[in-house]
């Protein structure tokens, strides 16, 4: 077994490496910040050859990245099983596009005032030939790390543009763009080609990106924002308030919409919750900057009434519809002309009942 003294020493070294590397750097007058994750394998417990130690330290590093980055992890035997599963998913994902195992579902985004559908968010799903459904939370991080997110992202954009062409000029479709896609210099050309091939207006396509894009505050990053804006597509900041502080950056990035994360929306009508104040602040900020707002994850009538009262312009959530395939979307729009009815529970839990005894 490892000695406590040995582990303690390695732990302190790992902490020190992360701390030192995470300090801001000054490069040609610009402030740069990098992060570090550490994987640790100890001889002779985790291997007796250099190849074994490097391989096992690499497995520990993957575990550190999966834990949220900026942390350290020691090697454990169970990591071999996790690595094997990850490799199997990566190999299968490489063939998923060719086998047409990937598909897009579309969740309605509804105008709060008129209760008409204004657009949809395209959500990727993967069902393998064997019938197994792989969760996006499992395969998207693997696609990111293996760079498969780039060809998959291109397919999503093309498919979304084709869907827009079928839905007509009155609707938009939003697609998620990861930081790795955002850093790809070919992204604007990919978008222009997809829009032209589908014969749609560029502003019918909306790109949603998280605050992770603000990690790199380089001139190239700002230039990419401007290039995307010049294509004519709309830009939305997704999961606002859950990541990095981006308030100062909003004045530089030409966003058209802020999406309020569902963690602030769920249960916001609870009188003991601070979420209503947070939502109100975000809506006020968006209004001042001339941006729309979409509240994600709305499920109850109480939360919907609160969102409407706070001035949020759009809603996305199960109360107006779950993700559906394109045929279901077309049927919905044909039958109801884009008008949807809120359906769901009044509140997130049963009302409290107080019993008095004498």
WOCORSUL-V848619 format. One record per residue. RES is the residue in three letters. SS is DSSP state (a for helix, b for strand, c for the rest). Layout:
# WOCORSUL-V848619
res->{RES/RES}
ss->{SS/SS}
This chain:
# WOCORSUL-V848619
res->{UNK/UNK/UNK/UNK/UNK/UNK/UNK/UNK/UNK/UNK/UNK/UNK/UNK/UNK/UNK/UNK/UNK/UNK/UNK/UNK/UNK/UNK/UNK/UNK/UNK/UNK/UNK/UNK/UNK/UNK/UNK/UNK/UNK/UNK/UNK/UNK/UNK/UNK/UNK/UNK/UNK/UNK/UNK/UNK/UNK/UNK/UNK/UNK/UNK/UNK/UNK/UNK/UNK/UNK/UNK/UNK/UNK/UNK/UNK/UNK/UNK/UNK/UNK/UNK/UNK/UNK/UNK/UNK/UNK/UNK/UNK/UNK/UNK/UNK/UNK/UNK/UNK/UNK/UNK/UNK/UNK/UNK/UNK/UNK/UNK/UNK/UNK/UNK/UNK/UNK/UNK/UNK/UNK/UNK/UNK/UNK/UNK/UNK/UNK/UNK/UNK/UNK/UNK/UNK/UNK/UNK/UNK/UNK/UNK/UNK/UNK/UNK/UNK/UNK/UNK/UNK/UNK/UNK/UNK/UNK/UNK/UNK/UNK/UNK/UNK/UNK/UNK/UNK/UNK/UNK/UNK/UNK/UNK/UNK/UNK/UNK/UNK/UNK/UNK/UNK/UNK/UNK/UNK/UNK/UNK/UNK/UNK/UNK/UNK/UNK/UNK/UNK/UNK/UNK/UNK/UNK/UNK/UNK/UNK/UNK/UNK/UNK/UNK/UNK/UNK/UNK/UNK/UNK/UNK/UNK/UNK/UNK/UNK/UNK/UNK/UNK/UNK/UNK/UNK/UNK/UNK/UNK/UNK/UNK/UNK/UNK/UNK/UNK/UNK/UNK/UNK/UNK/UNK/UNK/UNK/UNK/UNK/UNK/UNK/UNK/UNK/UNK/UNK/UNK/UNK/UNK/UNK/UNK/UNK/UNK/UNK/UNK/UNK/UNK/UNK/UNK/UNK/UNK/UNK/UNK/UNK/UNK/UNK/UNK/UNK/UNK/UNK/UNK/UNK/UNK/UNK/UNK/UNK/UNK/UNK/UNK/UNK/UNK/UNK/UNK/UNK/UNK/UNK/UNK/UNK/UNK/UNK/UNK/UNK/UNK/UNK/UNK/UNK/UNK/UNK/UNK/UNK/UNK/UNK/UNK/UNK/UNK/UNK/UNK/UNK/UNK/UNK/UNK/UNK/UNK/UNK/UNK/UNK/UNK/UNK/UNK/UNK/UNK/UNK/UNK/UNK/UNK/UNK/UNK/UNK/UNK/UNK/UNK/UNK/UNK/UNK/UNK/UNK/UNK/UNK/UNK/UNK/UNK/UNK/UNK/UNK/UNK/UNK/UNK/UNK/UNK/UNK/UNK/UNK/UNK/UNK/UNK/UNK/UNK/UNK/UNK/UNK/UNK/UNK/UNK/UNK/UNK/UNK/UNK/UNK/UNK/UNK/UNK/UNK/UNK/UNK/UNK/UNK/UNK/UNK/UNK/UNK/UNK/UNK/UNK/UNK/UNK/UNK/UNK/UNK/UNK/UNK/UNK/UNK/UNK/UNK/UNK/UNK/UNK/UNK/UNK/UNK/UNK}
ss->{c/c/c/a/a/a/a/a/a/a/a/a/a/a/a/a/a/a/a/a/a/c/c/c/b/b/b/c/c/b/b/b/c/c/c/c/c/b/b/b/c/c/c/c/c/c/c/c/c/a/a/a/a/a/a/a/a/a/a/a/a/a/a/a/a/a/c/c/c/c/c/b/b/b/c/c/c/a/a/a/a/a/a/a/a/a/a/a/a/a/a/a/a/a/a/a/c/c/c/c/c/b/b/b/b/b/b/b/b/b/b/c/c/c/c/b/b/b/b/b/b/b/b/b/b/b/b/c/c/c/c/c/b/b/c/a/a/a/a/a/a/a/a/a/a/a/c/c/a/a/a/a/a/a/a/a/a/a/a/a/a/a/a/a/a/a/a/c/c/c/c/b/b/b/b/b/c/c/a/a/a/a/c/c/c/c/a/a/a/a/a/a/a/a/a/a/a/a/c/c/c/a/a/a/b/b/b/b/b/c/a/a/a/a/a/c/c/c/a/a/a/a/a/a/a/a/a/a/a/a/c/c/c/b/b/b/b/b/b/b/c/c/c/c/c/c/a/a/a/a/c/c/c/c/c/c/b/b/b/b/c/a/a/a/a/c/c/c/c/c/c/c/c/c/a/a/a/a/a/a/a/a/a/a/a/a/a/a/c/c/c/b/b/b/b/b/c/c/c/c/a/a/a/a/a/a/a/a/a/c/c/c/c/b/b/b/c/c/c/c/c/c/c/b/c/a/a/a/a/a/a/a/a/a/a/a/c/c/b/c/c/c/c/c/c/c/c/c/c/c/c/c/c/c/c/c/c/c}
